[in-house]
Every structure is written in C-alpha cells, then in structure tokens.
Amino acid sequence: MSAAADFDTTLIRSGIHATTISELSKFVDTIESRPLDRLLSELPGFALFSNSKFDLARSVVRRRARALPDVEREQLRIHAEEVAASTDVELAERIRSLFA
C-alpha cells in the first residue's frame, strides 16, 4: 500500500487517527458533508484505513450514493472506476467496493 503522505488530506488523517467515539463521529460527519467531487479525489486514501474504519466510510459513501438520482449515481460510479484504474490492484479493489 502507498504511504499515508501520498493521500494527505484532513479527511484521511482524521480517519486514520480516529480512536474515540467522538473522533469517529466527526470523521463520519466529514464524509457526509464533504462535496462529492472532493470526496472522489480522496478515495485512494480510504484504502489506508483499517478494515473497521473502511467499512464505516463505505457505509456512509454508499448511503450518500443511494440518495442520488440514477444518472448521478452512475456518473459517480464511473468516476470512482477511473480513480480505481489509476491505482494499484489492492487500492482499486477497495475503491470499487465502495460502490458495489
């Protein structure tokens, strides 16, 4: 996996370092409020999360995607696929699983 510095954003840092309920809640709030275009650019950093934090992030991203109209949801999936295609195999699998 790539080093954390490769995906150094406040969202990724907060997700990696969140250990308390309060920190995890703030992390989820950030995912929920982050503009989708910005969130998409941070997808490779999601692969740096532990499995439990990744699962939490995945559930929030999926919930946001389900709320979109079909056309926008498909555009989101296509863009995520483009992001996944530009990463290594392990990262790509995790990114694709966000929208599966």
N, C-alpha and C positions, 0 to 999 in steps of 0.2 A: 504494500500500500504506500501511497505517496506520503511525504511528510506533512504534518499539520500546517506548516508555513505555506505550502502550496495553495491552501484554501483558507487563508487567514482573514476571516470576517468576524464581526461581533456575534453573529448567529452561531457560527461554527464554534468559536471559542466558548460561548456560553453553554452550548450543548455538550461540549467535551468536558467542561469543568463543573457542570451542574451536579450537585450531590444531595442537596436538601430538597424537600418538597417545594419550598419557596422558589428555589433556583430553577427547578424543573417546571414549575408553573409559569415562571417568567419566560423560560425557553419556549414553552408551548404558545404562550401569548404572542411572542415574537414571530413564530411561524404563522400563526393565524392572521397577524396584521401585516406581515411583510408583503409588499407588492409581488405579484406572481412572477413578473419578468425578472425581478431581482432574486427571488427565491430559486428560479430555474438556474440562474448563473451559479448558485451556491450548491447545487445538487452533488457535484463530486465531493464536496466536503462532508456531506451526510454519511458517506462511506467510512469516515473516520470515527463515527460514533460507535459506542458499544452496541451490542445487539439490542439491549433493552431500550436504549435511547433512540436507536434507529427505528425500532418498532413503534415507539411513541411518535416520532416525527412522521413516519409513514402513515399512521392513522390520521394525523392532522392533515397532511397533504392530501390523502385520499378523500377525506371529508370535504375539504375545500374544492377538490376537483369534481366531486359528485354534485356540488351545488351549482356548477357552471352549466350553461346551455350545451347541448351535444356538440355543436360546432366548436365552441371554445375549448371544451374538454378534449376534443380530438386534436386541436391545434397545440394544446398543452402537451399531450402525449407525444406528438410529432417532435416538438421542440425538445422534450426530455430525451427522446430517442437520439436526436442529433447530439445532445450533450453526452449521452452514454457512448455513442460511437466514437467520440473523441478521447475516451479514457481507456484504461486497461480493462481487461476482461472482468476482473473482480469488481471494480468500481461500476462498470457497465451493468452487471447483473443486479447490483443493489439499486442503482438508479432506475432500471426498468421495473423492479419490483415495487417501486413507489406507485406506479400507475397500472399495475397488473390487476 
